[in-house]
Every structure is written in structure tokens, then in C-alpha cells.
Amino acid sequence: MKAAAAGLVALVLLMLPACGGSSVAQPAGSIKVTMTEYHFDPTDLSAPSGKVVFYLVNAGSVAHDLVITKDDGSVVARSELVSAGDQMVFTVESIAAGKYKTLCDQPGHADSGMKGALTIS
């Protein structure tokens, strides 16, 4: 019985890093965006048209996301929520040339300054 308990403890200890947040490597050619309260770094982004890959790093203490909108407010793409301390790869499969807005749509975040611009050429 003690051996089984020791095995269970070892298994739980091995699984703990998976529970504490995700660590994803930045893909080559991706655009790194660091999110904090209440700011994107960099604020202004640019990329060529077509497929765009973002590497989102939440260096803040609350969850954030990245939403890309047209000037009329319609959503072009939205990332999943990125928990504090986590990273995520966010891929937009196809985006046309133009000027877009970026924001975090969590309550109060954009109003507190968490917004920017995205230029696609």
C-alpha cells in the first residue's frame, strides 16, 4: 500500500507543472505581443496580408485577450483568454490589407487603455 501511495504522489508531482500555466515557445515569424494591465506592447502592429501568427504573452496579473476589429467595430478575429503568466499562439488564417483596431475586450480593459492598431499591407 505504501508503494502505491508513493507512486501516486510521484505522479501528482509530475503533473503539477502542467497545472500552473502553459509555456509555449514563440513560433518563428510570429508577432510577439506582451499583455499587462492595461497595455499591449507593442501598441501598434503591422504584418503582411494573409496568415498572421501572434505570440501572446500575458505578463499581467489578470486574464487578457486580443481582439481584432474593423473601424465599424465588427470582429475580425478573437484570441482565447490568456491567463496571467501564460503564453498562447493565436493564428489568424487570413486577413486582408487594411487598418484594424486591437483591444482586450475584458470588462474595462480597453477603456483603461488596452487597445492599439494593426496595419496589414
N, C-alpha and C positions, 0 to 999 in steps of 0.2 A: 504494500500500500504506500509506503514512504517513497519508493521508486516512482510510482505513478504520479504522486503529488509533486515530486521534484521535476518530473518530465513536464507536467502541466505548467509549473512555474517557469521553466525554461522556455516553453512555447509562448506564454504570455509575454515574457520579457523580449523575445524576438519580435513580437508583433507590435510592441509599443511604438517604435519609430513610425510605423505606418499610421498610427492614430494621431500623431502630433502635428501633422501638416504635410503637404506634398512638396517634394523637392524635384522640380523638373528642370532639366538642362535647357539653356537657351538654344533654339534651333538656329543653324547658320542662315543668315539672310533675314532673320526676323527683326522686328522693330521692338526694342525694349521700352516699356512704359512702366515707371515706378509710381505706385499709388500710395498717397498718405492722406492724412486729414488736413485740409481738403484741397488736394492738388494733384495734378498729373505732372510727371517730369519725364520727358519734355511736355510742355503745354501744346506746342504746335508740331504736328507730324506731317510727313509727306512720304508718298510712295508712288510707284508706277501703277497704272491701271491693271486690272486682272486680279489674280490671287494675292492677298496680303496676309502675312502671318505676324501677329503681335505676340510678344512675350510679356505677360503681365506679372508684375511683382508687387505684392501688397506689403509695403514696409510700414503700414499704419497699424492701428490697434482695433479697427473695426472692419467689417467686410465692405468691399467695393466692387464695382463692375465698370466696364467700358461699353458705352452705347454710342453708336454712330448714327447721326440723323441728318436728314436733308434740312435746308433752311426752313421748310414748312413744318418741321417737327416730326415728320414721318420717319420711322425707324428703318435703317438700312441693315444694321446688324447689332447684336447684343451678346456680350460675353456672359458666361455664368458668373455667379458671385465668387469672388476670390476671398477666402478667409484671411484674417490677419496672419501675417507671417508666411503665407503660401505663394506659390507661383503657378501660372497657368499659360498654356499655349492656346491662343484664340485665333482661329483661322477664318478669314472672310474669303469664300471661294471665288467671288467675282465682284469687283466694284468698278464702276465706270469713272472716267475722268471727271473731275469737278471739285467743288469745295463743299466740305461737310463740317458738321459740328460734332464734337465729342463731349460726353458728360458721364458722370456717375449718377444713375437715377435712383439711388437710395434716398429716402426722405431727407431733404435738407442739404444734401451734399453739393449738388450743382449750385444751389442758391448761396452756399458758403464758398464758392469759387472753384469747385471741382469740375471744370469744363475747359475746352480748348478747341482747336481747329485741326482738320485733316484735309490736306490738299492731295488729290490724286491726279497725276499727269498722264 
